[in-house]
Amino acid sequence: MNIDQKIQAIQALMKKKNIDTYYVSTRDDHNSEFIHPYFRCIEYLTGFTGSNAHLIITDKECRFYTDGRYTIQAKKELKDTCIQIIEDENFLQYLKTRKHIGLDGKKVTKSFVDEIGSVTSIDFISEIWNDRPDFPMVPIFILDEKYAGKSFEEKREEVLKRCKSNIHLLTNLDDIAWLLNCRGYDATSNPVFLSYLLLNSNQTVLYIKKDKIKDDSYFKNHHIQIKDYLEIYKDIKQIQEPVTVDENQVNYELISKIKHPVFQTNPSELIKACKNKIEIENIRQCQILDCAALTKFIYWLKTNVRTKTITEYDAVKKLHDFRKVLPGYIEVNYGSICAYNENGAMMHYQPSKDHSSILKPEGSFLVDSGGQYLNGTTDITRTFSLGKVSDEFKKDFTTVLKSHIQLSKTKFLYGCSGIQLDILARQPIWNEDLDYQCGTGHGLGFCLNVHEGPHGIRWYKTDTRKEDTILEEGMVVTNEPGIYKENQYGIRIENDMVVQKGNKNMYGQFMYFETLSYVPIDLDCIDLSLLDKSEIEWLNQYHHKTYQLLSPYLNKEEKEWLKEYTKKLA
């Protein structure tokens, strides 16, 4: 079936069940952002490959909603189909106007259903998806405490202490992986595994496909009982006592079976976000090696683009080659974004073997990538020239650099959140009457989710995020302002940072960001006349440290190039 035929098949099933509206999301049964192909219902129905979208099928039409990161991409991927891309309307507001709504109750949360009203939980997609990918069955592995910094027992005790009841149900895959000190391969880019976890004062039960555990000695030693993945739906109905659950995370079908739910944000969310000292030291070491790999890649591409035929897809593979030889490497943390010229304007553009631009010794190249390692997770973006770039590009690049520097070097009093700091990064770009339709920064996990909550940096409050979360010591967050001009180019400069305590005095506890990522910033793209003295000083110090940290891991030619590439600016 083609896309239009799939939509028609869903509409036919809707008519049989007297449902006039069917809602589909990009989430799995655990409310994950990055999901295994088995759960990619919107991609199957529409061909859209992004990580955030909402599809509303009615008896007469099919409406598609996404955010600013994916608008340009969606227009390309949904072209010549019956699907309408809606840009100027909130999907929830439209959904609330519909009468008989159907959806898969495992793919939405209770809080989502509460907002739209009465629904019928029904899975139409499984009825038509005949060539669905297999459910993932790759075995999980144990993350050594020398990386995690805390034992399972320490984490379990800390979580249960903060729960409002004696029983706690966890369904978030990264929370489960963090708590158990285990990792897996069940979600694209994030080293998690499909499971549920039930905790009480006497018992820990892990619900997982049993074939995914090849050696159960770790679980026996820590008194963790193993049960089949789907048994949670039966067991949860038998519990008579109150159960602590996060209504913004647990799926609607599962939470509906709990007799006495107690609603509370998962305590593990905040604990996990504040990295311990061992994790932070591991991250520092991880970042140096990962940044060296990215720097090797930049040198390789700049050196070879004039003499060899290289596509964006070739660049993705080459970058992977530099990373996969690093100690502790697990996988890339998402499909690397390697975008030439106008493709960079699509924030989450990913080339494929069949759809990939050929690079030329001119214009700009944006690479947003990172890795998952036993000792950390990285997420770094650099935009650089492959040859001559326009004066307009240089002005925009320098504006983005000013934004990046402004957030990097800020000090703030404890109690500030990302909402209060976002304008520091956005102001130089707003001064040019420009904006980037996404957040400035997101939390970053430790050998876990590349997008980790609860904290983030953006200027407006959303229903599903918690940008007003106080920035605590040990939180890792990205700094990634950008400018994107459709059909021209995209510019983004991204580093990872960790929140640290500064001086404390009569005014309170001051905080600052420690930069973790050190990859050179392309001097050929900068209009030096637009930088003030303090910004030039920041850039010189940054490049001095970049050379110090990375040069031991480079060969002679790379080292000579980096020395010139990070030279001091007057």
FENTA-V725852 format. One record per pair of residues at least 4 apart in sequence whose C-alpha atoms are under 7 Angstrom apart, sorted by the first residue. I is the first residue (numbers start at 0). J is the second residue. Records with the same first field share a line. If there is no record, write none. Layout:
I = J  J
This chain:
0 = 4  5
1 = 5
2 = 6  44  45  80
3 = 7  80  81
4 = 8
5 = 9  44
6 = 10  44
7 = 11
8 = 12
9 = 13  123
10 = 14  58
11 = 15
12 = 16  123
13 = 17  18  19
14 = 18
18 = 99  100  101
19 = 57  58  99  100
20 = 55  56  57  58  97  99  100  101
21 = 55  56  57  100  101  102
22 = 54  55  56  101  102
23 = 41  53  54  55  102
24 = 41  52  53  54  106
25 = 39  40  41  50  51  52  53
26 = 30  31  32  106
27 = 31  34  38  106
28 = 105  106  250
29 = 170  171  172  249  250
30 = 106  107  248
32 = 50
33 = 50  186  187
34 = 38  39  186  187
35 = 39  185  186  187
36 = 132
37 = 131  132  133  134
39 = 43
40 = 44
41 = 45  47
42 = 46  47  48
45 = 77
46 = 76  77
47 = 73  76  77
49 = 69
51 = 65
52 = 64  65
53 = 63  64  65
54 = 62  63  64
55 = 61  62  63
56 = 60  61  62
57 = 61
61 = 81  82  83
62 = 82  83  84  85
63 = 82  83  84  85
64 = 84  85  86  90
65 = 69  70
66 = 70
67 = 436  437
68 = 346  347  436  437
69 = 73  345  346  347
70 = 74
71 = 75  345
72 = 76  345
73 = 77
74 = 78
77 = 82
89 = 93
90 = 94
91 = 95
92 = 96
94 = 115
95 = 115
99 = 118
100 = 118  119
101 = 118  119  120  121
102 = 119  120  121  122
103 = 120  121  122
104 = 120  121  250  251  252
105 = 250  251  252
106 = 250
107 = 111  250  251
108 = 112  246  247  248  249  250  251
109 = 113  246  247  250  251
110 = 114  246  247
111 = 115
112 = 116
124 = 128
135 = 185
136 = 211
137 = 184  211
138 = 183  211  212  213
139 = 181  182  183  192  211  212
140 = 181  182  183
141 = 180  181  182
142 = 146  147  180  181  182
143 = 147
144 = 148  149  150
146 = 277  278  281  373  374
147 = 180  278
148 = 275  277  278
149 = 153  154
150 = 154
151 = 155  178  179  180
152 = 156
153 = 157
154 = 158  178
155 = 159  178
156 = 160
157 = 161
158 = 162  266  267
161 = 266
162 = 243  266
163 = 243
164 = 241  242  243
165 = 199  200
166 = 198  199  241  242  243
167 = 197  198  199  242  243  244
168 = 196  197  198  242  243  244
169 = 175  195  196  197
170 = 195  196  249
171 = 175  248
172 = 176  191  192  193  194
173 = 177  191  447  448
174 = 178  267  268
175 = 179  196
176 = 180  181  182  191
177 = 181
182 = 190  191  192
183 = 190  191  192
184 = 190  191  192
185 = 190  191  192  193
186 = 190  191
187 = 333
188 = 331  332  333
189 = 332  447  448  449
190 = 446  447
193 = 207
194 = 205  206  207  228
195 = 205  206  207
196 = 204  205  206
197 = 203  204  205
198 = 202  203  204
199 = 203
203 = 223  224
204 = 223  224  225
205 = 223  224  225  226
206 = 225  226  227  228  231
207 = 226  227  228
208 = 227  228
209 = 227
215 = 219
216 = 220
217 = 221
218 = 222  223
219 = 223
226 = 230
230 = 234
231 = 235
232 = 236  253
235 = 256  257
236 = 256  257  258
239 = 258
240 = 259
241 = 259  260  261
242 = 259  260  261
243 = 260  261  262  263
244 = 249  260  261  262  263
245 = 249  262  263  264  265
246 = 262
249 = 253  254
250 = 254
251 = 255
252 = 256
266 = 270
267 = 271
268 = 272  452  453
269 = 273  453
272 = 452  474
273 = 471  472  473  474
274 = 278  279  473  474
275 = 279  473
276 = 280
277 = 281
278 = 282
279 = 283
280 = 284
281 = 285  374  375
282 = 286  374  375
283 = 287  515
284 = 288
285 = 289  374  375
286 = 290  377  515  516
287 = 291  548  549
288 = 292
289 = 293  322
290 = 294  516  517  518
291 = 295  549  552
292 = 296  321  322
293 = 297
294 = 298  518
295 = 299  557
296 = 300  318
297 = 301
298 = 302  557
299 = 303
300 = 304
301 = 385
303 = 307
304 = 308  309  358  359  360
305 = 360
309 = 313  314  357  358
310 = 314  355  356  357  358
311 = 315  337  338  339  350  355  356  357  358
312 = 316  350  351  352  355
313 = 317
314 = 318  337
315 = 319  335  337
316 = 320
317 = 321
318 = 322
319 = 323
320 = 324
323 = 328
327 = 372  373  374
328 = 371  372  373
329 = 371  372
330 = 370  371
331 = 369  370  371
332 = 369  370  371  449
334 = 349
335 = 349  367  368
336 = 347  348  349  366  367  368
337 = 349  350  365  366  367
338 = 342  343  348  364  365  366
339 = 343  356  358  363  364  365
340 = 362  363  364  487  488
341 = 485  486  487  488  489
342 = 348  488
343 = 365  488  489
344 = 483  484  485  488  489
350 = 354  355
351 = 355
360 = 385  386
361 = 384  385  386  387  388
362 = 384  385  386  387  388
363 = 382  383  384  385  388
364 = 382  383  384  385
365 = 381  382  383  490
366 = 380  381  382
367 = 379  380  381
368 = 378  379  380
369 = 377  378  379
370 = 376  377
371 = 375  376  377  446
372 = 376  446
373 = 446
374 = 446
375 = 445  446
376 = 444  445  446  447  449
378 = 495
379 = 493  494  495
380 = 491  492  493
381 = 491  492  493
382 = 490  491  492
383 = 521  524
384 = 388  523  524
388 = 392
389 = 393
390 = 394
391 = 395
392 = 396
393 = 397  524  525  526
394 = 398  526
395 = 399  482
396 = 400  490  524  525
397 = 401  525  526  529
398 = 402  427  428
399 = 403  428  480  481  482
400 = 404  492
401 = 405  427
402 = 406  424  425  427  428  480
403 = 407  424  478  479  480  492
404 = 408  534
405 = 409  423  424
406 = 423  424
407 = 512
409 = 511
410 = 509  510  511
411 = 415  509  510  511
412 = 507  508  509  510
413 = 508  509  510
414 = 469  470
415 = 419  469  470
416 = 420  466  467  468  469  470
417 = 421  454  455  456  457  466  467
418 = 456  457  458  459  466  467
420 = 456
421 = 425  439  456  457  458
422 = 426  458
424 = 480
425 = 429
426 = 430
427 = 431
428 = 432  433  434
429 = 433  434
434 = 482
435 = 481  482  483
438 = 456  457
439 = 456  457  478  479  480
440 = 455  456  457  476  477  478  479
441 = 450  451  454  455  456  476  477
442 = 450  451  452  454  455  475  476  477
443 = 448  449  450  451  475  476
444 = 448  449  451
453 = 465  468
454 = 465  466  468  470
455 = 466  476
456 = 466
457 = 466
460 = 466
470 = 474
471 = 498
472 = 498  499  500
473 = 497  498  499
474 = 497  498
475 = 495  496  497  498
476 = 495  496  497
477 = 493  494  495  496
478 = 493  494  495
479 = 491  492  493  494
480 = 491  492
481 = 490  491  492
482 = 489  490  491
483 = 488  489  490
484 = 488  489
494 = 516
495 = 514  515  516
496 = 512  513  514  515
497 = 512  513  514
498 = 510  511  512  513
499 = 510  511  512  513
500 = 509  510  511
501 = 508  509  510  511
502 = 508  509
503 = 507  508  509
504 = 508
517 = 545
518 = 545
519 = 542  545  565
522 = 564
530 = 534  535
531 = 535
532 = 536
533 = 537
534 = 538
535 = 539  568
536 = 540
537 = 541
538 = 542
539 = 543  567  568
540 = 544
541 = 545
542 = 546  565
543 = 547  565
544 = 548
545 = 549
546 = 550  561  562
549 = 553
550 = 558
553 = 557  558
554 = 558
555 = 559
556 = 560
557 = 561
558 = 562
559 = 563
560 = 564
561 = 565
562 = 566
